[in-house]
Amino acid sequence: MVRVKKFLGRTLSLREHATQISETYAMIKTLNKLIRLGMPKTKVIV
């Protein structure tokens, strides 16, 4: 969670609990995309 807060903001900007959950899911989805961009693409050579 520390990395999520560091990259995407320290606090949640929305007030209602349900919208905070949606905001958190959006932050996690964005973080997963950033992680995927940094991973090398490998191919199996047989």
C-alpha positions as CSV (number, residue, x, y, z in Angstrom):
1,M,0.0,0.0,0.0
2,V,2.9,2.3,0.6
3,R,3.9,2.2,-3.1
4,V,0.3,2.8,-4.2
5,K,0.2,5.9,-2.0
6,K,3.6,7.1,-3.2
7,F,2.7,6.9,-6.9
8,L,-0.9,7.8,-6.9
9,G,-1.5,10.1,-4.0
10,R,-1.5,10.0,-0.2
11,T,-5.2,10.3,0.5
12,L,-8.5,9.2,-1.1
13,S,-10.2,12.2,-2.6
14,L,-13.8,10.9,-2.4
15,R,-15.9,10.9,0.8
16,E,-18.3,8.0,0.6
17,H,-17.1,4.5,1.4
18,A,-18.4,2.9,-1.8
19,T,-16.7,5.5,-3.9
20,Q,-13.5,5.2,-2.0
21,I,-13.5,1.5,-2.7
22,S,-13.9,2.2,-6.4
23,E,-11.1,4.8,-6.3
24,T,-8.9,2.2,-4.6
25,Y,-9.6,-0.4,-7.3
26,A,-8.8,2.2,-10.0
27,M,-5.5,3.0,-8.3
28,I,-4.6,-0.7,-8.1
29,K,-5.5,-1.2,-11.7
30,T,-3.2,1.7,-12.7
31,L,-0.4,0.3,-10.6
32,N,-0.8,-3.1,-12.2
33,K,-0.5,-1.5,-15.6
34,L,2.7,0.3,-14.6
35,I,4.2,-3.0,-13.3
36,R,3.3,-4.8,-16.5
37,L,5.0,-2.1,-18.6
38,G,8.2,-2.7,-16.7
39,M,8.3,-6.5,-17.1
40,P,10.4,-8.0,-19.9
41,K,8.6,-10.0,-22.6
42,T,10.0,-13.5,-22.8
43,K,9.6,-16.2,-25.4
44,V,10.2,-19.9,-25.0
45,I,12.8,-21.3,-27.4
46,V,12.5,-25.0,-28.0
